[in-house]
Amino acid sequence: MKSTERKFQFLTREDPDTGARVTRLTPPDVTCHRNYFYQKCFTNDGSKLMFGGEFGPQPSPNWNLHLLDLPSQTAIQLTDGARENTFGAFMSPDDRFVYFVRGDRNLIRLELATLKEEVAYVVPEGWVGYGTWVANSACTKMVGIEIAAADWFPLNTWQKFNEMFHKKPLCRLFSVDLATGQRSVILEQRGWLGHPQYRPFDDNTVAYCHEGPHDLIDARMWFVNEDGTQRRCGKAHTDGESCTHEFWVPDGSAMIYVSYNDKSPERWICSLDPVTLENKVLTAMPQCSHLMSNHDGTLIVGDGCGKASSGDNEMLVGDPYLHLFDLKAGTTRPIARHDSGWDVYKDSRQVTHPHPSFTPDEKQVLFSCDAERAQGVEPALYLADL
Protein backbone atom coordinates (compact mmCIF):
# COMPACT_ATOMS: atom_id res chain seq x y z
CA MET A 1 0.00 0.00 0.00
CA LYS A 2 0.96 3.65 -0.40
CA SER A 3 3.44 4.93 2.24
CA THR A 4 4.53 1.38 3.16
CA GLU A 5 8.24 1.18 3.98
CA ARG A 6 10.25 -1.92 3.06
CA LYS A 7 13.79 -2.81 4.02
CA PHE A 8 15.76 -4.21 1.09
CA GLN A 9 18.96 -6.23 1.15
CA PHE A 10 21.31 -5.34 -1.70
CA LEU A 11 23.37 -8.14 -3.21
CA THR A 12 26.78 -7.32 -4.71
CA ARG A 13 28.83 -9.55 -6.98
CA GLU A 14 31.78 -9.25 -9.34
CA ASP A 15 31.10 -9.45 -13.05
CA PRO A 16 32.68 -12.68 -14.32
CA ASP A 17 34.06 -11.09 -17.50
CA THR A 18 35.03 -7.52 -16.59
CA GLY A 19 35.48 -7.68 -12.81
CA ALA A 20 33.10 -4.74 -12.36
CA ARG A 21 31.14 -4.48 -9.12
CA VAL A 22 27.44 -5.09 -9.84
CA THR A 23 24.76 -4.62 -7.17
CA ARG A 24 21.20 -5.93 -7.31
CA LEU A 25 18.99 -3.38 -5.58
CA THR A 26 15.54 -4.97 -5.53
CA PRO A 27 14.16 -8.14 -3.88
CA PRO A 28 14.40 -11.46 -5.74
CA ASP A 29 10.70 -12.31 -5.40
CA VAL A 30 9.16 -9.07 -6.74
CA THR A 31 9.13 -7.91 -10.36
CA CYS A 32 10.77 -4.48 -10.55
CA HIS A 33 11.94 -2.23 -13.37
CA ARG A 34 13.46 1.18 -13.94
CA ASN A 35 11.73 4.00 -15.82
CA TYR A 36 12.51 4.94 -19.41
CA PHE A 37 16.19 5.74 -19.82
CA TYR A 38 15.94 9.48 -20.54
CA GLN A 39 13.49 10.20 -17.70
CA LYS A 40 14.89 11.50 -14.39
CA CYS A 41 14.84 8.80 -11.69
CA PHE A 42 17.55 9.87 -9.20
CA THR A 43 17.40 12.75 -6.76
CA ASN A 44 20.01 15.35 -7.64
CA ASP A 45 22.42 14.12 -4.95
CA GLY A 46 22.08 10.53 -6.19
CA SER A 47 20.93 9.22 -2.80
CA LYS A 48 17.40 8.20 -3.78
CA LEU A 49 16.09 6.25 -6.77
CA MET A 50 12.51 6.08 -8.09
CA PHE A 51 11.47 2.77 -9.67
CA GLY A 52 8.51 0.60 -10.57
CA GLY A 53 7.74 -2.43 -8.42
CA GLU A 54 4.99 -5.02 -8.22
CA PHE A 55 4.43 -5.04 -4.46
CA GLY A 56 0.61 -4.70 -4.71
CA PRO A 57 -2.10 -4.12 -3.69
CA GLN A 58 -3.32 -4.38 -7.30
CA PRO A 59 -3.34 -7.85 -8.89
CA SER A 60 -0.47 -8.75 -11.22
CA PRO A 61 0.54 -7.46 -13.68
CA ASN A 62 0.55 -3.97 -12.19
CA TRP A 63 3.47 -1.80 -11.18
CA ASN A 64 3.48 1.09 -8.72
CA LEU A 65 6.09 3.73 -8.00
CA HIS A 66 8.54 3.50 -5.11
CA LEU A 67 11.42 5.62 -3.83
CA LEU A 68 14.52 3.76 -2.67
CA ASP A 69 16.92 5.42 -0.24
CA LEU A 70 20.22 3.89 -1.29
CA PRO A 71 22.27 4.49 1.89
CA SER A 72 19.65 2.87 4.16
CA GLN A 73 18.43 0.32 1.57
CA THR A 74 14.86 1.30 2.48
CA ALA A 75 12.06 1.85 -0.04
CA ILE A 76 8.79 3.72 0.46
CA GLN A 77 5.79 2.99 -1.75
CA LEU A 78 4.61 6.17 -3.46
CA THR A 79 1.48 4.99 -5.29
CA ASP A 80 -1.01 2.13 -5.20
CA GLY A 81 -3.34 2.78 -8.15
CA ALA A 82 -4.09 0.60 -11.14
CA ARG A 83 -2.52 0.78 -14.62
CA GLU A 84 0.12 3.36 -13.79
CA ASN A 85 2.67 4.17 -16.49
CA THR A 86 5.72 3.57 -14.32
CA PHE A 87 7.99 3.51 -17.39
CA GLY A 88 7.12 7.09 -18.29
CA ALA A 89 7.24 8.42 -14.71
CA PHE A 90 9.88 11.01 -13.80
CA MET A 91 11.01 13.25 -10.96
CA SER A 92 10.88 17.03 -11.25
CA PRO A 93 14.22 18.88 -11.49
CA ASP A 94 13.87 20.17 -7.91
CA ASP A 95 13.18 16.66 -6.53
CA ARG A 96 9.81 17.80 -5.13
CA PHE A 97 7.38 15.97 -7.39
CA VAL A 98 6.88 12.82 -9.43
CA TYR A 99 4.74 12.93 -12.59
CA PHE A 100 3.12 9.87 -14.16
CA VAL A 101 0.04 8.86 -16.17
CA ARG A 102 -2.56 6.61 -14.55
CA GLY A 103 -4.98 4.51 -16.57
CA ASP A 104 -4.02 6.11 -19.91
CA ARG A 105 -6.06 9.18 -18.90
CA ASN A 106 -4.89 11.10 -15.83
CA LEU A 107 -1.56 12.87 -15.50
CA ILE A 108 -0.78 12.75 -11.78
CA ARG A 109 1.53 15.10 -9.87
CA LEU A 110 2.66 13.49 -6.61
CA GLU A 111 4.41 15.52 -3.92
CA LEU A 112 7.22 13.42 -2.45
CA ALA A 113 7.21 15.12 0.97
CA THR A 114 3.54 14.32 1.65
CA LEU A 115 2.62 11.71 -1.03
CA LYS A 116 -0.36 13.94 -1.84
CA GLU A 117 -1.62 13.48 -5.41
CA GLU A 118 -3.36 15.92 -7.71
CA VAL A 119 -4.52 15.58 -11.29
CA ALA A 120 -2.48 17.92 -13.51
CA TYR A 121 -4.20 17.01 -16.80
CA VAL A 122 -6.97 14.73 -18.04
CA VAL A 123 -6.94 13.17 -21.51
CA PRO A 124 -10.20 14.15 -23.23
CA GLU A 125 -12.97 11.63 -23.86
CA GLY A 126 -12.42 9.71 -27.06
CA TRP A 127 -8.62 9.73 -26.72
CA VAL A 128 -5.98 7.60 -24.97
CA GLY A 129 -2.70 8.87 -23.49
CA TYR A 130 0.11 6.91 -25.10
CA GLY A 131 3.78 6.34 -24.33
CA THR A 132 6.33 8.46 -22.51
CA TRP A 133 5.55 12.14 -21.95
CA VAL A 134 8.45 14.54 -21.36
CA ALA A 135 8.67 17.88 -19.54
CA ASN A 136 10.63 20.96 -20.52
CA SER A 137 13.75 21.80 -18.51
CA ALA A 138 11.85 24.06 -16.11
CA CYS A 139 9.15 21.38 -15.64
CA THR A 140 6.41 23.92 -16.34
CA LYS A 141 5.12 22.17 -19.48
CA MET A 142 4.99 18.69 -20.90
CA VAL A 143 4.64 17.21 -24.38
CA GLY A 144 2.75 13.99 -24.98
CA ILE A 145 0.96 11.85 -27.56
CA GLU A 146 -2.74 11.01 -27.61
CA ILE A 147 -4.26 8.34 -29.87
CA ALA A 148 -7.93 8.27 -30.86
CA ALA A 149 -9.67 5.70 -28.66
CA ALA A 150 -11.31 4.14 -31.74
CA ASP A 151 -7.84 3.28 -33.04
CA TRP A 152 -6.32 2.16 -29.75
CA PHE A 153 -5.57 -1.34 -28.44
CA PRO A 154 -3.05 -2.45 -25.76
CA LEU A 155 0.46 -2.96 -27.16
CA ASN A 156 1.40 -5.91 -24.97
CA THR A 157 3.05 -7.97 -27.74
CA TRP A 158 5.41 -7.09 -30.56
CA GLN A 159 2.83 -8.33 -33.06
CA LYS A 160 0.34 -5.76 -31.74
CA PHE A 161 3.09 -3.13 -31.95
CA ASN A 162 3.41 -3.93 -35.65
CA GLU A 163 -0.36 -3.94 -36.10
CA MET A 164 -0.60 -0.42 -34.68
CA PHE A 165 1.78 0.85 -37.34
CA HIS A 166 -0.31 -0.63 -40.15
CA LYS A 167 -3.53 0.73 -38.61
CA LYS A 168 -2.25 4.31 -39.09
CA PRO A 169 -3.99 5.60 -35.94
CA LEU A 170 -5.17 9.18 -35.57
CA CYS A 171 -2.56 10.77 -33.31
CA ARG A 172 -1.92 14.19 -31.88
CA LEU A 173 1.20 15.69 -30.40
CA PHE A 174 0.27 18.17 -27.70
CA SER A 175 1.72 20.30 -24.92
CA VAL A 176 0.11 20.89 -21.54
CA ASP A 177 0.71 23.71 -19.05
CA LEU A 178 1.41 21.91 -15.76
CA ALA A 179 0.12 24.82 -13.67
CA THR A 180 -3.25 25.17 -15.39
CA GLY A 181 -3.79 21.87 -17.22
CA GLN A 182 -4.43 23.77 -20.45
CA ARG A 183 -3.67 21.73 -23.57
CA SER A 184 -2.38 22.98 -26.93
CA VAL A 185 -2.37 20.65 -29.93
CA ILE A 186 0.91 20.97 -31.82
CA LEU A 187 0.27 18.43 -34.57
CA GLU A 188 -2.57 16.06 -35.46
CA GLN A 189 -2.31 13.48 -38.22
CA ARG A 190 -3.19 9.94 -39.19
CA GLY A 191 -0.05 7.86 -38.67
CA TRP A 192 1.56 6.57 -35.50
CA LEU A 193 3.53 9.21 -33.57
CA GLY A 194 5.73 8.59 -30.53
CA HIS A 195 8.59 9.72 -28.29
CA PRO A 196 7.68 13.41 -27.84
CA GLN A 197 10.54 15.37 -26.25
CA TYR A 198 11.14 19.04 -25.53
CA ARG A 199 14.67 20.05 -26.44
CA PRO A 200 16.45 20.79 -23.13
CA PHE A 201 16.62 24.54 -22.44
CA ASP A 202 14.74 25.32 -25.66
CA ASP A 203 10.96 25.23 -25.24
CA ASN A 204 10.37 26.22 -28.85
CA THR A 205 11.78 22.96 -30.23
CA VAL A 206 9.84 19.71 -29.87
CA ALA A 207 11.06 16.38 -31.22
CA TYR A 208 8.85 13.40 -32.01
CA CYS A 209 9.11 10.24 -34.09
CA HIS A 210 7.23 8.24 -36.66
CA GLU A 211 6.75 5.03 -34.69
CA GLY A 212 6.66 1.47 -35.96
CA PRO A 213 8.85 -1.42 -37.17
CA HIS A 214 12.26 0.07 -37.83
CA ASP A 215 12.69 -1.09 -41.41
CA LEU A 216 9.24 0.21 -42.43
CA ILE A 217 9.93 3.79 -41.34
CA ASP A 218 11.56 5.98 -43.98
CA ALA A 219 12.12 9.00 -41.70
CA ARG A 220 11.85 8.43 -37.95
CA MET A 221 13.04 11.68 -36.35
CA TRP A 222 11.12 14.94 -36.73
CA PHE A 223 11.17 18.41 -35.20
CA VAL A 224 8.42 21.02 -34.94
CA ASN A 225 8.11 24.40 -33.26
CA GLU A 226 6.01 24.39 -30.11
CA ASP A 227 3.35 26.47 -31.89
CA GLY A 228 3.03 23.83 -34.62
CA THR A 229 5.00 25.70 -37.28
CA GLN A 230 8.15 24.71 -39.15
CA ARG A 231 7.72 20.94 -39.07
CA ARG A 232 10.93 19.45 -40.41
CA CYS A 233 12.39 16.01 -41.00
CA GLY A 234 15.49 15.33 -38.94
CA LYS A 235 16.82 12.72 -41.32
CA ALA A 236 15.51 10.87 -44.35
CA HIS A 237 16.72 7.28 -44.11
CA THR A 238 19.05 5.93 -46.75
CA ASP A 239 18.16 2.70 -48.54
CA GLY A 240 17.95 -0.11 -45.97
CA GLU A 241 18.70 2.22 -43.01
CA SER A 242 16.93 2.17 -39.66
CA CYS A 243 17.27 4.85 -36.96
CA THR A 244 16.21 4.10 -33.40
CA HIS A 245 16.00 5.23 -29.77
CA GLU A 246 16.82 8.89 -30.27
CA PHE A 247 17.34 11.09 -27.20
CA TRP A 248 18.50 14.59 -26.39
CA VAL A 249 21.92 15.08 -24.85
CA PRO A 250 20.82 16.52 -21.46
CA ASP A 251 22.54 19.85 -22.13
CA GLY A 252 20.44 20.22 -25.30
CA SER A 253 23.44 20.37 -27.62
CA ALA A 254 22.32 17.60 -29.97
CA MET A 255 20.08 14.61 -30.51
CA ILE A 256 21.83 11.22 -30.47
CA TYR A 257 20.48 8.08 -32.12
CA VAL A 258 21.38 4.59 -33.34
CA SER A 259 21.75 3.97 -37.08
CA TYR A 260 22.11 0.60 -38.80
CA ASN A 261 21.52 -0.92 -42.22
CA ASP A 262 20.12 -4.34 -43.00
CA LYS A 263 22.81 -4.75 -45.64
CA SER A 264 25.70 -4.15 -43.21
CA PRO A 265 26.76 -5.66 -39.86
CA GLU A 266 27.80 -2.31 -38.35
CA ARG A 267 25.82 -0.06 -36.05
CA TRP A 268 26.65 3.59 -35.57
CA ILE A 269 26.15 6.22 -32.88
CA CYS A 270 25.12 9.40 -34.65
CA SER A 271 24.21 12.96 -33.68
CA LEU A 272 21.69 15.34 -35.21
CA ASP A 273 21.76 19.15 -34.95
CA PRO A 274 18.14 20.36 -34.52
CA VAL A 275 18.87 23.74 -36.14
CA THR A 276 21.06 22.89 -39.15
CA LEU A 277 19.78 19.27 -39.38
CA GLU A 278 23.39 18.18 -39.88
CA ASN A 279 23.91 14.49 -39.12
CA LYS A 280 27.29 13.20 -37.90
CA VAL A 281 28.62 9.72 -37.26
CA LEU A 282 30.22 9.76 -33.80
CA THR A 283 31.54 6.22 -33.53
CA ALA A 284 30.95 2.61 -34.52
CA MET A 285 29.25 0.53 -31.88
CA PRO A 286 28.56 -3.09 -30.98
CA GLN A 287 25.02 -4.34 -31.58
CA CYS A 288 23.19 -2.18 -28.99
CA SER A 289 19.56 -1.17 -28.64
CA HIS A 290 19.24 1.77 -26.22
CA LEU A 291 21.79 4.53 -25.65
CA MET A 292 21.99 7.31 -23.07
CA SER A 293 24.67 9.93 -22.45
CA ASN A 294 26.01 11.91 -19.53
CA HIS A 295 25.13 15.62 -19.28
CA ASP A 296 27.38 16.91 -22.06
CA GLY A 297 27.37 13.85 -24.31
CA THR A 298 31.02 12.90 -23.81
CA LEU A 299 30.13 9.50 -22.31
CA ILE A 300 27.48 7.14 -23.66
CA VAL A 301 26.23 3.81 -22.33
CA GLY A 302 24.46 1.20 -24.45
CA ASP A 303 22.86 -2.23 -23.94
CA GLY A 304 23.99 -5.01 -26.26
CA CYS A 305 21.35 -7.04 -28.09
CA GLY A 306 20.79 -9.29 -31.09
CA LYS A 307 19.78 -8.31 -34.61
CA ALA A 308 16.02 -7.99 -35.11
CA SER A 309 14.40 -9.58 -38.14
CA SER A 310 12.93 -7.44 -40.92
CA GLY A 311 9.50 -5.95 -40.30
CA ASP A 312 9.72 -6.66 -36.58
CA ASN A 313 10.82 -4.68 -33.52
CA GLU A 314 11.08 -7.79 -31.36
CA MET A 315 14.27 -7.74 -29.31
CA LEU A 316 16.62 -10.73 -29.55
CA VAL A 317 19.44 -12.06 -27.38
CA GLY A 318 22.89 -11.37 -28.81
CA ASP A 319 25.59 -9.14 -27.36
CA PRO A 320 25.15 -9.57 -23.55
CA TYR A 321 27.12 -6.52 -22.37
CA LEU A 322 26.59 -2.97 -21.25
CA HIS A 323 29.07 -0.87 -23.25
CA LEU A 324 30.77 2.41 -22.35
CA PHE A 325 31.64 4.81 -25.17
CA ASP A 326 34.11 7.55 -24.22
CA LEU A 327 33.87 9.97 -27.12
CA LYS A 328 36.69 12.21 -25.84
CA ALA A 329 39.15 9.34 -25.54
CA GLY A 330 37.79 7.51 -28.58
CA THR A 331 37.45 4.27 -26.64
CA THR A 332 34.77 1.60 -26.20
CA ARG A 333 34.74 -1.08 -23.53
CA PRO A 334 32.29 -3.51 -21.94
CA ILE A 335 31.19 -2.49 -18.44
CA ALA A 336 29.46 -5.68 -17.30
CA ARG A 337 27.08 -8.33 -18.53
CA HIS A 338 23.35 -7.56 -18.46
CA ASP A 339 22.30 -10.90 -20.01
CA SER A 340 18.74 -9.73 -20.58
CA GLY A 341 16.43 -12.23 -22.21
CA TRP A 342 14.55 -9.29 -23.80
CA ASP A 343 11.33 -11.26 -23.25
CA VAL A 344 7.80 -9.91 -23.17
CA TYR A 345 6.96 -10.58 -19.52
CA LYS A 346 3.70 -10.09 -17.64
CA ASP A 347 2.14 -8.37 -20.66
CA SER A 348 4.99 -5.87 -20.84
CA ARG A 349 7.33 -5.40 -23.80
CA GLN A 350 9.65 -3.24 -21.66
CA VAL A 351 10.07 -4.77 -18.21
CA THR A 352 13.10 -6.90 -19.17
CA HIS A 353 14.89 -4.17 -21.17
CA PRO A 354 18.11 -2.84 -19.57
CA HIS A 355 17.50 0.85 -20.51
CA PRO A 356 20.89 1.89 -19.03
CA SER A 357 21.78 5.40 -17.87
CA PHE A 358 24.38 7.08 -15.68
CA THR A 359 24.03 7.95 -12.01
CA PRO A 360 24.27 11.69 -11.28
CA ASP A 361 27.96 11.40 -10.31
CA GLU A 362 28.71 9.39 -13.49
CA LYS A 363 30.42 6.67 -11.44
CA GLN A 364 27.82 3.95 -12.00
CA VAL A 365 25.27 2.79 -14.56
CA LEU A 366 21.69 1.93 -13.62
CA PHE A 367 19.90 -0.80 -15.56
CA SER A 368 17.18 -3.41 -15.16
CA CYS A 369 16.98 -6.90 -16.63
CA ASP A 370 15.80 -10.48 -16.12
CA ALA A 371 19.23 -12.13 -16.16
CA GLU A 372 18.60 -14.15 -12.99
CA ARG A 373 15.18 -15.57 -13.85
CA ALA A 374 16.69 -19.05 -14.33
CA GLN A 375 17.68 -18.85 -10.65
CA GLY A 376 14.16 -17.83 -9.62
CA VAL A 377 14.89 -14.09 -9.42
CA GLU A 378 12.32 -11.71 -10.88
CA PRO A 379 13.38 -8.83 -13.19
CA ALA A 380 15.32 -6.40 -11.03
CA LEU A 381 17.28 -3.15 -10.88
CA TYR A 382 21.08 -3.15 -10.82
CA LEU A 383 23.97 -0.70 -10.45
CA ALA A 384 27.25 -1.42 -12.24
CA ASP A 385 30.38 0.45 -11.16
CA LEU A 386 32.40 2.14 -13.89
Buried (B, 14 or more C-beta within 10 A) or exposed (E): EBEBEBEBEEBEEEBEEBEBBBBBBBBEEBBBBBBBBBBBBBBEEBEBBBBBBBBBEBEEBBBBBBBBBBEEEEBBBBBBBEBBBBBBBBBBBEBEBBBBBBBBBBBBBBEBEEBEBEEBBEBEEEBBBBBBBBBBBEBEBBBBBBBBBEBBEEBBEBEEBBEBBEBEBBBBBBBBBBEEEEBEEBBBBEEBBBBBBBBBBBBEBBBBBBBBBBBBBEEBBBBBBBEBEEBEBBBEBEEEBBBBBBBBBBBBBBBBBBBBBBEEEEBBBBBBEBEEEEBEEBBEBBBBBBBBBBBEBBBBBBBBBBEBEEEBBBBBEBBBBBBBBEBEEEEBEBBBBBBBBBBBBBEBBBBBBBBBBBBBEEEBBBBBBBBBBEEEBBBBBBBBBB
